[in-house]
Amino acid sequence: MLDAMPDLAQFALYFAAALVLAITPGPGIFYVAARTLAGGRAEGVASSFGTGLGGMVHVLAGSLGVSAVVLTSAELFTALKLIGAGYLIWIGFRTVQSARRDAVAGLDGGLAAPPIGPKRAFREGVLVEALNPKTAAFFLAFVPQFVNPAEGHVALQFVMLGFVSVALNTVADIVVAFAASGIRDGAAARPALIRRLRQGSGTAMIALGIGLALAKRPAN
């Protein structure tokens, strides 16, 4: 299995590039931040692991060539894109509506309990990432640059390098979840602010869904 890894210098370059990409703000980080502001640290961390597992779905699919098939088919790419976008928009709409209902019921901005709970946040994180064809495009464009066909085990190289990238992304997401949780906890004495944060996080998810819906299929 060690033979399937690139040499140390090449791996160090890959690790550095993957680290920079992991800490660069993108849809995954914004989604985790929005989920944390909506439901607290537990939901944020759970969604981080969920998006990580969703990312591994693309890694495994890419290693098997499934992602390449999706990206070369306009119909499949569009179908997956619209399903993922619709799901994300629905989550955002539900978050906004929940905050509004809590406001009408006088529930102090919904602080009595997390809106959905960590288990559901984890499942949603998996689906949000797994249904994002842009993630598939990223892995197919980035990881193969560091795969060495001469070493053999190309699929295994792809999986191992992809796992490193997913792990770095997950760590970055968890850091964001803790940071966003600190902001939320700091506003705990101001239920109206928490309500606005939840509504804002839902709006951010809707915006992410719209952005995904407008994403174009990568050029072959």
C-alpha beads as a LAMMPS data file, in Angstrom:
LAMMPS data file: protein, C-alpha beads

220 atoms
219 bonds

1 atom types
1 bond types

-500.0 500.0 xlo xhi
-500.0 500.0 ylo yhi
-500.0 500.0 zlo zhi

Masses

1 110.0

Atoms # bond

1 1 1 0.000 0.000 0.000
2 1 1 2.877 2.378 0.723
3 1 1 4.028 1.871 -2.867
4 1 1 0.793 3.508 -3.960
5 1 1 1.755 6.812 -2.342
6 1 1 3.725 9.463 -4.273
7 1 1 7.285 10.227 -3.228
8 1 1 7.806 12.456 -0.180
9 1 1 8.515 15.658 -2.107
10 1 1 5.465 15.200 -4.322
11 1 1 3.276 14.360 -1.334
12 1 1 4.521 17.422 0.561
13 1 1 3.529 19.584 -2.410
14 1 1 0.125 17.914 -2.564
15 1 1 -0.404 18.322 1.182
16 1 1 0.483 22.015 1.041
17 1 1 -1.865 22.612 -1.892
18 1 1 -4.687 20.645 -0.252
19 1 1 -4.180 22.573 3.006
20 1 1 -4.449 25.918 1.243
21 1 1 -7.597 24.758 -0.517
22 1 1 -9.045 23.443 2.757
23 1 1 -8.713 26.779 4.570
24 1 1 -9.914 28.827 1.607
25 1 1 -13.538 29.861 2.248
26 1 1 -15.887 27.934 -0.003
27 1 1 -19.383 26.432 -0.053
28 1 1 -18.500 23.711 2.484
29 1 1 -17.155 26.161 5.052
30 1 1 -20.090 28.508 4.581
31 1 1 -22.545 25.624 4.921
32 1 1 -20.971 24.416 8.189
33 1 1 -20.921 27.978 9.552
34 1 1 -24.576 28.447 8.640
35 1 1 -25.525 25.105 10.177
36 1 1 -23.668 26.006 13.398
37 1 1 -25.307 29.412 13.681
38 1 1 -28.682 27.766 13.147
39 1 1 -28.321 24.910 15.634
40 1 1 -25.140 25.231 17.681
41 1 1 -21.747 23.563 17.907
42 1 1 -22.993 19.968 17.999
43 1 1 -24.848 20.428 14.719
44 1 1 -21.883 22.222 13.164
45 1 1 -19.404 19.493 14.066
46 1 1 -21.849 16.780 12.975
47 1 1 -22.386 18.504 9.630
48 1 1 -18.579 18.758 9.245
49 1 1 -18.229 14.985 9.511
50 1 1 -21.242 14.615 7.234
51 1 1 -19.724 16.742 4.483
52 1 1 -16.488 14.800 4.972
53 1 1 -18.279 11.508 4.333
54 1 1 -20.035 13.088 1.372
55 1 1 -16.645 14.122 0.038
56 1 1 -15.406 10.545 0.308
57 1 1 -18.352 9.471 -1.831
58 1 1 -16.882 11.601 -4.624
59 1 1 -13.378 10.288 -3.952
60 1 1 -14.503 6.684 -4.257
61 1 1 -16.674 7.484 -7.280
62 1 1 -13.765 9.283 -8.919
63 1 1 -11.451 6.338 -8.335
64 1 1 -13.975 4.097 -10.080
65 1 1 -14.559 6.528 -12.926
66 1 1 -18.183 7.195 -12.006
67 1 1 -17.622 10.923 -11.499
68 1 1 -16.016 11.177 -14.926
69 1 1 -19.143 9.662 -16.479
70 1 1 -21.361 12.191 -14.671
71 1 1 -19.199 15.125 -15.695
72 1 1 -19.116 14.102 -19.352
73 1 1 -22.900 13.729 -19.499
74 1 1 -24.724 17.057 -19.562
75 1 1 -27.983 15.372 -18.567
76 1 1 -26.550 13.531 -15.566
77 1 1 -24.599 16.572 -14.405
78 1 1 -27.693 18.788 -14.615
79 1 1 -29.879 16.250 -12.803
80 1 1 -27.416 15.836 -9.939
81 1 1 -26.851 19.595 -9.763
82 1 1 -30.555 20.415 -9.543
83 1 1 -31.242 17.718 -6.955
84 1 1 -28.412 18.985 -4.762
85 1 1 -29.404 22.628 -5.226
86 1 1 -33.043 21.917 -4.461
87 1 1 -32.117 20.001 -1.316
88 1 1 -29.885 22.817 -0.053
89 1 1 -32.536 25.460 -0.785
90 1 1 -35.110 23.355 1.051
91 1 1 -32.855 23.102 4.127
92 1 1 -32.337 26.875 4.081
93 1 1 -36.053 27.592 3.694
94 1 1 -36.870 25.237 6.553
95 1 1 -34.274 26.952 8.777
96 1 1 -35.738 30.397 8.067
97 1 1 -39.284 29.188 8.661
98 1 1 -38.287 27.493 11.928
99 1 1 -36.746 30.720 13.236
100 1 1 -39.884 32.644 12.305
101 1 1 -42.184 30.113 13.961
102 1 1 -40.124 30.250 17.148
103 1 1 -40.340 34.045 17.104
104 1 1 -44.136 33.922 16.800
105 1 1 -44.340 31.354 19.611
106 1 1 -41.993 33.405 21.807
107 1 1 -39.406 30.658 22.131
108 1 1 -36.439 32.961 22.712
109 1 1 -35.053 32.522 19.250
110 1 1 -35.272 28.752 19.404
111 1 1 -32.548 28.331 22.040
112 1 1 -34.483 25.705 23.994
113 1 1 -33.261 22.935 21.699
114 1 1 -31.270 22.546 18.496
115 1 1 -33.506 22.914 15.424
116 1 1 -32.718 19.483 13.989
117 1 1 -30.104 17.755 16.164
118 1 1 -26.631 16.394 15.359
119 1 1 -27.774 13.105 13.775
120 1 1 -29.949 14.847 11.227
121 1 1 -27.283 17.507 10.675
122 1 1 -24.814 14.708 9.887
123 1 1 -27.171 13.086 7.393
124 1 1 -27.896 16.400 5.717
125 1 1 -24.173 17.163 5.507
126 1 1 -23.581 13.858 3.719
127 1 1 -26.334 14.536 1.197
128 1 1 -25.390 18.181 0.606
129 1 1 -21.818 17.221 -0.287
130 1 1 -22.592 13.971 -2.090
131 1 1 -25.114 15.742 -4.331
132 1 1 -22.670 18.508 -5.268
133 1 1 -21.173 17.799 -8.719
134 1 1 -18.705 20.654 -8.220
135 1 1 -16.986 18.505 -5.601
136 1 1 -16.644 15.708 -8.138
137 1 1 -15.174 18.189 -10.606
138 1 1 -12.665 19.368 -7.994
139 1 1 -11.358 15.903 -7.188
140 1 1 -11.116 14.896 -10.835
141 1 1 -9.244 18.087 -11.696
142 1 1 -6.945 18.286 -8.664
143 1 1 -6.051 14.818 -7.424
144 1 1 -4.945 13.245 -10.764
145 1 1 -2.174 15.848 -11.039
146 1 1 -0.424 14.070 -8.166
147 1 1 -1.135 10.479 -9.221
148 1 1 1.873 8.705 -10.678
149 1 1 0.755 6.006 -13.163
150 1 1 4.280 4.560 -13.204
151 1 1 3.836 3.504 -9.562
152 1 1 0.724 1.494 -10.367
153 1 1 -2.380 1.194 -8.165
154 1 1 -3.813 4.346 -9.736
155 1 1 -7.242 3.949 -8.123
156 1 1 -5.656 3.387 -4.713
157 1 1 -3.451 6.450 -5.146
158 1 1 -6.536 8.477 -6.006
159 1 1 -8.394 7.258 -2.903
160 1 1 -5.494 7.864 -0.526
161 1 1 -4.794 11.356 -1.837
162 1 1 -8.495 12.146 -1.856
163 1 1 -8.780 11.004 1.748
164 1 1 -6.000 13.393 2.773
165 1 1 -7.852 16.275 1.124
166 1 1 -11.162 15.312 2.728
167 1 1 -9.507 15.000 6.151
168 1 1 -7.996 18.482 5.862
169 1 1 -11.328 19.902 4.733
170 1 1 -13.073 18.271 7.691
171 1 1 -10.573 19.672 10.183
172 1 1 -11.015 23.148 8.679
173 1 1 -14.799 22.776 8.875
174 1 1 -14.625 21.744 12.539
175 1 1 -12.510 24.814 13.335
176 1 1 -15.137 26.957 11.607
177 1 1 -17.881 25.214 13.588
178 1 1 -16.156 26.071 16.869
179 1 1 -15.610 29.672 15.780
180 1 1 -19.221 30.085 14.668
181 1 1 -20.374 28.436 17.902
182 1 1 -18.425 31.045 19.868
183 1 1 -20.259 33.798 18.004
184 1 1 -23.573 32.094 18.706
185 1 1 -22.792 31.569 22.402
186 1 1 -21.750 35.193 22.721
187 1 1 -25.197 36.192 21.529
188 1 1 -27.031 33.764 23.827
189 1 1 -28.292 36.583 26.039
190 1 1 -29.861 38.248 23.007
191 1 1 -32.536 35.871 21.669
192 1 1 -33.568 38.306 18.925
193 1 1 -29.989 38.247 17.597
194 1 1 -29.927 34.455 17.665
195 1 1 -33.147 34.444 15.695
196 1 1 -31.620 36.786 13.113
197 1 1 -28.502 34.584 12.949
198 1 1 -30.680 31.552 12.261
199 1 1 -32.606 33.403 9.587
200 1 1 -29.352 34.649 8.073
201 1 1 -27.875 31.141 8.075
202 1 1 -30.965 29.811 6.320
203 1 1 -30.717 32.572 3.732
204 1 1 -27.042 31.681 3.209
205 1 1 -27.988 28.046 2.535
206 1 1 -30.590 29.181 0.006
207 1 1 -27.955 31.342 -1.687
208 1 1 -25.565 28.375 -1.819
209 1 1 -28.289 26.273 -3.395
210 1 1 -28.968 28.922 -6.034
211 1 1 -25.243 29.156 -6.742
212 1 1 -25.085 25.392 -7.216
213 1 1 -28.099 25.468 -9.525
214 1 1 -26.342 28.036 -11.707
215 1 1 -23.058 26.071 -11.826
216 1 1 -21.933 25.162 -15.299
217 1 1 -20.626 21.767 -16.335
218 1 1 -16.799 21.821 -16.471
219 1 1 -15.378 21.865 -19.988
220 1 1 -14.010 18.503 -21.143

Bonds

1 1 1 2
2 1 2 3
3 1 3 4
4 1 4 5
5 1 5 6
6 1 6 7
7 1 7 8
8 1 8 9
9 1 9 10
10 1 10 11
11 1 11 12
12 1 12 13
13 1 13 14
14 1 14 15
15 1 15 16
16 1 16 17
17 1 17 18
18 1 18 19
19 1 19 20
20 1 20 21
21 1 21 22
22 1 22 23
23 1 23 24
24 1 24 25
25 1 25 26
26 1 26 27
27 1 27 28
28 1 28 29
29 1 29 30
30 1 30 31
31 1 31 32
32 1 32 33
33 1 33 34
34 1 34 35
35 1 35 36
36 1 36 37
37 1 37 38
38 1 38 39
39 1 39 40
40 1 40 41
41 1 41 42
42 1 42 43
43 1 43 44
44 1 44 45
45 1 45 46
46 1 46 47
47 1 47 48
48 1 48 49
49 1 49 50
50 1 50 51
51 1 51 52
52 1 52 53
53 1 53 54
54 1 54 55
55 1 55 56
56 1 56 57
57 1 57 58
58 1 58 59
59 1 59 60
60 1 60 61
61 1 61 62
62 1 62 63
63 1 63 64
64 1 64 65
65 1 65 66
66 1 66 67
67 1 67 68
68 1 68 69
69 1 69 70
70 1 70 71
71 1 71 72
72 1 72 73
73 1 73 74
74 1 74 75
75 1 75 76
76 1 76 77
77 1 77 78
78 1 78 79
79 1 79 80
80 1 80 81
81 1 81 82
82 1 82 83
83 1 83 84
84 1 84 85
85 1 85 86
86 1 86 87
87 1 87 88
88 1 88 89
89 1 89 90
90 1 90 91
91 1 91 92
92 1 92 93
93 1 93 94
94 1 94 95
95 1 95 96
96 1 96 97
97 1 97 98
98 1 98 99
99 1 99 100
100 1 100 101
101 1 101 102
102 1 102 103
103 1 103 104
104 1 104 105
105 1 105 106
106 1 106 107
107 1 107 108
108 1 108 109
109 1 109 110
110 1 110 111
111 1 111 112
112 1 112 113
113 1 113 114
114 1 114 115
115 1 115 116
116 1 116 117
117 1 117 118
118 1 118 119
119 1 119 120
120 1 120 121
121 1 121 122
122 1 122 123
123 1 123 124
124 1 124 125
125 1 125 126
126 1 126 127
127 1 127 128
128 1 128 129
129 1 129 130
130 1 130 131
131 1 131 132
132 1 132 133
133 1 133 134
134 1 134 135
135 1 135 136
136 1 136 137
137 1 137 138
138 1 138 139
139 1 139 140
140 1 140 141
141 1 141 142
142 1 142 143
143 1 143 144
144 1 144 145
145 1 145 146
146 1 146 147
147 1 147 148
148 1 148 149
149 1 149 150
150 1 150 151
151 1 151 152
152 1 152 153
153 1 153 154
154 1 154 155
155 1 155 156
156 1 156 157
157 1 157 158
158 1 158 159
159 1 159 160
160 1 160 161
161 1 161 162
162 1 162 163
163 1 163 164
164 1 164 165
165 1 165 166
166 1 166 167
167 1 167 168
168 1 168 169
169 1 169 170
170 1 170 171
171 1 171 172
172 1 172 173
173 1 173 174
174 1 174 175
175 1 175 176
176 1 176 177
177 1 177 178
178 1 178 179
179 1 179 180
180 1 180 181
181 1 181 182
182 1 182 183
183 1 183 184
184 1 184 185
185 1 185 186
186 1 186 187
187 1 187 188
188 1 188 189
189 1 189 190
190 1 190 191
191 1 191 192
192 1 192 193
193 1 193 194
194 1 194 195
195 1 195 196
196 1 196 197
197 1 197 198
198 1 198 199
199 1 199 200
200 1 200 201
201 1 201 202
202 1 202 203
203 1 203 204
204 1 204 205
205 1 205 206
206 1 206 207
207 1 207 208
208 1 208 209
209 1 209 210
210 1 210 211
211 1 211 212
212 1 212 213
213 1 213 214
214 1 214 215
215 1 215 216
216 1 216 217
217 1 217 218
218 1 218 219
219 1 219 220
